[in-house]
Amino acid sequence: MGVALQLARDYGGTRLHFPKRVLQTSKLSRALGFEIARALCGSYGGTYRDIPRFAAQRKLAIARSDGSAPQVARKFNVTERYVRIVRNGKPGDKRQLGFSLTIDIKRRST
């Protein structure tokens, strides 16, 4: 799962503070991994950022996920019914699915 989707999954719809320096034990490090959290804080440290929900991308990820409805529901922390609704959507219904966000985090040497 990409960094943007991880942020949306864990913090979507909230305002998140990026500290200037991140600890390995911080919530952000536990959610994303220390290296990624450190890179994000290097770019956004000391600021607050509104994290979008990325609902359309989440639906697309659910629709494309392999596995049974119960497995996918557990993976995305949704109900089996929701997985079935997303998977049984109208063919060709691509509203809002064209938007893509890629975050490329390059390792920094310290």
Buried (B, 14 or more C-beta within 10 A) or exposed (E): EBBBBBBBBBBBEEEBEBBEEBEEEBEBBEBBBBEBBBBBBBEBBEEEBEBBEBEBBBBBBBBEBEEEBEEBBEBBEBEBEBBEEBBEEEEEEEEEEEEEEEBEBEEEEE
